[in-house]
Structure formats: C-alpha cells, structure tokens
Amino acid sequence: MQEGKGALLAMLRENRYVESFNGKLRDELVNREIFDTLLEARILVEKRRREYNQVRLHSSLAYLPPAPEAIQPPYASSTLAYEVVH
C-alpha cells in the first residue's frame, strides 16, 4: 500500500512542475504572440523551451539553469580542458 502512496506523491509533484511550466509558457509566450502559422508557433515554442531549460536561471536551483550541461562547451569536462588550462 505504501508504494501506491509514494507513486501518487511523485505524480502530484510532477504535475505541480508541469502546471507551473505551462502557466509560465502561457503568460510569457502564448498570451503575447499571434502565430500566423503552425510552423511559426513550433519555432517560437522551441526557442522558448531552450531558453527556459538552458539559459533562464531558476531560484529553486540556486539561480542555475536546469540543464547547465546543455550549454557548457563539450570539452569542459574532459581531460583536454585540464591540458589546455595547465
């Protein structure tokens, strides 16, 4: 029975995150734009998604973007970075 409660709590937390994201997307993009084509809407939503996940700082993450590895240069975590610096 406990497993079911844990799964329910996880689902509720995830739903809270999704609803927060949807509200921000609606307020910051959809309500401000008039899309002439579906392609334009897709491009602008993708641009917003990347900004939200890779650039925008999130207070709940100590003012870091949620996916910082997505914007770091590929060599930053390799030994090449160590060799270049030293």
N, C-alpha and C positions, 0 to 999 in steps of 0.2 A: 504494500500500500504506500509506503514512503517513497518508492521510486516514482510513482504516479504524481505525487505532490511535487517532487523535485523537477520533473519534466514540465509540470504546469507552471511552476515559478519561473523556470528558464524561458518558457514560451511567453509568459507575460512580460518579462524583462526585454526580450527580443522585440515584442510587439511595441513596447514603450519606445524603444530606439527607432523602430521603423516609423511610428507615428510622428515622432519628433522630426525625423528627417523629412518625411512627407510634408509636414507643416512648414518647415523652413524652405523646402523646394517650392511649395505653392506661394509662400509670401515673397520670396526673393527672386523668383523667375516667372512662374506661370501667370501670376496676377499682374505682372508688369509688362508682359510681352503679348503681342498679337502675331501669331505664327501664320505666315502665308501658305506654307506647305508643310507636309509631314516631314520631309527631309530637313527643313529649317528647324523644326521642333526637335528632331532627333539630334542634330548637330549642337544646338544650344543646350539641350539637356545633358549631353555627353560632356560638353565643355564645363558645365556647372558641376557635374559629378566628379570630374577630375580635380577641379578647384577645391571642392568640399573635402575630398579624400586625400589630396596630396599637398595642398597649399594652405588652406584655411586652418588657423590654429584653434584648438579645442580646449576650453578651460578644464574640462574633466580629464584631460590628458597632460596636465601641467603645461598647457599652451604649446603643445606639439601637434603636428598634423597626424591623423590616424594612421597613415601609411607612409612614414618618412622614408622607408627603404625604396619606395617607388620614385623618389626624387633625388636620391643620392647617386653620384656617379658610380658606374659598375665596378670601378677599381678601388673604391673607398674601403672595402672590407677585405681586400686581397693582400697578399704579401707585396705586390707591386707598389701599393700605396706606401708601405713601410720603406721599401727600397728607394722610392722617389724622394721621400722626406729625409731619409738618413743618408 
